[in-house]
Amino acid sequence: MPLRVDPDATFRDALAAADRPLAGMWVCSGSPLVAELCAGAGLDWLLIDAEHSPNGLESILSQLQAVRGYPVHTLVRPPVNDTVVIKQYLDLGVQNLLVPMVNSAAEAEAAVAATRYPPHGVRGVGSALARASRWNRIPDYLARASDTVSLTVQIESEAAVAAVEEILAVDGVDGIFLGPSDLAASMGVLGQQEHREVRAAVERCLAAATEAGKPAGVNAFNPATARSYLAAGATFVLVGADVALLARGSEALAAEFVPAGAGETPASY
């Protein structure tokens, strides 16, 4: 007799149950081994990224399987707010989506529709073939599917900031996530995530989320900035990335053990 299984609790559930902000990190290497290392670190959540990282369907699946046994919530960011891409991610068993570059309520509504079966959305039906339903081993999956998925949308442009209240009001948007890097670029201060106007825009969105009763997160690798945003109402935060930790850690080793003036550093490319 086949096993009957239940889906994991969603990130929406975790945020609702938390008595403190949840801290997480990016997983950008595309490696299941690195993802598993990060899953055991003691953080609350991971973000597997496919927008700016070398992740395809197969590597995302491998990472979901690698972290499955750890007490950590896993979000996945697709490269684009696209119905077909979101369908594929959901069928893989992604339960928590972080959709990038949502600039309006209409775009938020499209993301919600992509996560739901008709008549409430446009998600294609292939549950018998998919890991999402554990190949029909989750009882009543089709009827329960929307309850097994959480949707967070990214606010990372001036247009999105201007429309944040309308985006937050969309039924099915469980929370927002602020991207200061793209927001800075949109505001004409590329590379200046700490610019006062960028920080003011982030804090305006955090306040709007608090007013709407929905969680809001933010990317902040600078610990002081992260704490400032937490004090301003952020309920979840990304505070590092696997690739950044490896880059900075390996540089520190070189700085300690390779003598200064030991030769010119060759250009990498």
C-alpha positions in Angstrom: 0.0 0.0 0.0 1.5 3.4 -0.9 2.3 5.9 1.8 0.0 8.8 2.3 1.9 12.0 3.0 1.1 15.6 4.0 2.8 18.7 2.6 5.1 20.8 4.8 3.9 23.9 6.5 4.4 26.9 4.3 6.5 30.0 4.9 3.2 31.9 5.4 2.5 29.5 8.3 5.9 29.9 9.7 5.7 33.7 9.7 2.3 33.6 11.3 3.5 31.3 14.1 6.8 33.1 14.7 7.4 35.2 17.8 10.5 36.9 16.3 11.7 37.9 12.9 13.0 35.0 10.7 16.6 35.1 9.5 17.7 33.5 6.3 20.4 33.3 3.6 20.6 33.0 -0.2 21.7 29.7 -1.8 23.0 30.7 -5.2 25.7 28.1 -6.0 23.4 25.6 -7.6 24.9 22.8 -5.5 22.7 20.4 -3.5 25.7 19.8 -1.2 26.1 23.5 -0.4 22.4 23.8 0.0 22.4 21.0 2.6 25.4 22.6 4.4 23.4 25.8 4.7 20.2 24.0 5.7 22.0 22.7 8.8 23.4 26.0 9.9 20.5 26.9 12.2 19.0 29.6 10.2 15.2 29.9 9.8 15.0 29.9 6.0 16.8 29.6 2.7 16.3 31.2 -0.6 17.2 29.1 -3.6 17.7 31.7 -6.4 17.1 31.1 -10.1 17.0 34.8 -11.2 20.7 35.6 -10.8 22.1 32.1 -10.2 22.9 29.0 -12.3 19.8 27.1 -11.3 17.5 25.1 -13.6 14.7 22.7 -12.9 17.0 19.8 -12.2 19.2 21.6 -9.8 16.3 23.2 -7.9 14.8 19.7 -7.5 18.1 18.3 -6.2 18.4 21.1 -3.7 14.8 20.7 -2.5 15.5 17.0 -1.9 18.8 17.8 -0.2 17.3 20.2 2.4 14.1 18.3 2.9 15.2 16.6 6.2 16.3 19.8 7.9 14.1 22.2 10.1 14.4 25.1 7.7 11.9 26.7 5.4 12.9 27.0 1.7 11.8 29.6 -0.7 12.6 29.6 -4.4 12.9 32.6 -6.7 12.0 32.0 -10.3 13.7 34.2 -12.9 10.5 35.9 -14.0 6.8 36.3 -13.1 5.7 33.8 -15.7 2.7 31.4 -15.6 4.5 28.5 -17.3 7.7 28.8 -15.2 5.7 29.1 -11.9 3.7 26.0 -13.0 6.9 24.0 -13.4 8.3 25.2 -10.1 5.1 24.2 -8.2 5.0 20.8 -9.9 8.6 20.2 -8.7 7.3 20.6 -5.1 8.2 24.3 -4.5 5.8 25.4 -1.8 7.1 28.9 -1.2 7.7 31.3 -4.1 9.4 34.6 -4.1 8.4 36.3 -7.4 10.7 39.1 -8.6 10.0 42.5 -10.2 6.3 42.8 -9.3 5.5 46.4 -10.1 1.7 46.6 -9.9 -1.4 45.0 -8.5 -2.1 43.5 -11.9 1.3 41.8 -11.9 0.7 40.6 -8.4 -2.7 39.2 -9.5 -1.1 37.4 -12.3 1.4 35.7 -9.9 -1.5 34.6 -7.7 -3.4 33.2 -10.6 -0.3 31.2 -11.7 -0.3 29.4 -8.3 -4.0 28.4 -8.3 -6.0 25.9 -10.3 -9.1 26.9 -12.2 -11.6 28.4 -11.6 -9.5 30.5 -9.1 -6.4 30.7 -11.4 -4.7 29.4 -14.4 -2.2 26.7 -13.1 -2.1 23.8 -15.4 -3.2 20.4 -14.0 -0.6 17.7 -14.0 -0.6 16.6 -10.4 -0.5 12.9 -11.2 2.9 13.4 -12.8 4.3 15.8 -10.3 6.4 15.7 -7.1 4.1 18.5 -5.7 1.3 15.9 -5.0 3.9 13.2 -4.4 2.4 11.6 -7.4 -1.1 11.6 -6.0 0.0 10.4 -2.6 -1.1 13.6 -0.9 -4.9 13.1 -0.3 -7.1 15.6 -2.1 -4.1 17.5 -3.4 -6.0 19.3 -6.2 -8.6 20.7 -3.7 -5.9 21.6 -1.1 -3.1 22.8 -3.5 -3.5 26.6 -2.9 -3.2 26.0 0.9 0.1 24.3 0.4 1.7 27.3 -1.4 2.8 30.7 -0.1 3.5 33.6 -2.4 5.8 36.5 -1.6 6.3 39.2 -4.2 9.3 41.5 -4.6 9.1 45.2 -4.4 12.2 46.5 -6.1 11.3 49.5 -8.3 10.0 53.0 -7.8 6.7 51.9 -9.5 6.3 49.1 -7.1 6.9 51.4 -4.1 4.3 53.7 -5.4 1.8 50.8 -5.8 2.8 49.0 -2.6 -0.6 49.4 -0.9 -2.4 48.1 -3.9 0.0 45.1 -4.2 -0.5 44.3 -0.5 -4.2 44.4 -1.0 -4.2 41.6 -3.6 -5.8 38.5 -2.2 -3.3 35.6 -2.4 -0.2 37.8 -1.9 1.1 36.5 1.5 3.8 39.1 1.9 6.3 41.4 0.2 10.1 41.4 0.0 12.2 44.5 -0.5 15.1 44.4 -2.9 17.3 47.5 -2.2 19.8 46.8 -5.0 17.3 47.0 -7.8 15.4 49.7 -6.0 18.5 51.8 -5.9 19.0 51.3 -9.6 15.5 52.3 -10.3 15.9 55.4 -8.3 19.0 56.5 -10.2 21.5 55.6 -7.4 22.9 52.3 -8.8 25.0 50.4 -6.2 23.9 52.7 -3.3 21.6 50.4 -1.3 22.4 52.5 1.8 21.3 55.8 0.1 18.9 57.7 2.4 16.2 57.8 -0.3 16.4 54.0 -0.9 16.2 53.3 2.9 13.3 55.7 3.2 11.5 53.8 0.4 12.1 50.5 2.0 10.9 51.8 5.4 7.7 53.2 3.7 7.0 49.8 2.3 7.6 48.1 5.7 5.2 50.5 7.3 2.6 49.8 4.6 2.9 46.1 5.2 2.5 46.6 8.9 -0.7 48.7 8.2 -2.0 46.0 5.9 -1.3 43.2 8.4 1.0 41.3 6.1 4.7 40.3 6.6 7.5 42.2 4.9 11.1 41.1 4.4 14.2 42.7 3.1 17.6 41.8 1.8 20.4 43.4 4.0 23.9 41.9 4.2 25.1 44.8 6.4 24.2 43.7 10.0 23.5 47.2 11.2 21.2 47.8 8.2 19.4 44.5 8.8 18.8 45.5 12.5 17.6 48.9 11.5 15.0 47.3 9.1 14.0 44.8 11.7 13.4 47.7 14.1 11.3 49.4 11.3 9.0 46.3 11.1 10.6 43.7 8.9 9.5 40.3 9.9 12.0 38.3 7.8 15.4 39.1 6.4 18.2 37.7 4.3 21.6 38.4 5.9 24.1 36.5 3.6 24.7 34.3 0.7 26.6 31.1 0.2 28.7 32.4 -2.7 29.5 35.7 -0.9 30.6 33.8 2.2 32.9 31.6 0.1 34.3 34.5 -1.8 35.0 36.6 1.3 36.3 33.6 3.3 38.7 32.5 0.6 39.9 36.1 0.2 40.6 36.2 3.9 42.7 33.1 3.7 44.7 34.5 0.9 45.3 37.8 2.7 46.5 35.9 5.8 48.8 33.3 4.2 50.0 34.8 0.9 52.7 37.3 1.5 52.2 40.8 0.2 54.3 41.4 -2.9 54.6 37.7 -3.6 53.9 38.4 -7.3 51.4 40.0 -9.5 47.9 38.6 -9.3 47.0 37.5 -12.8 43.9 38.8 -14.4 41.2 36.1 -14.3 39.7 37.1 -17.6 
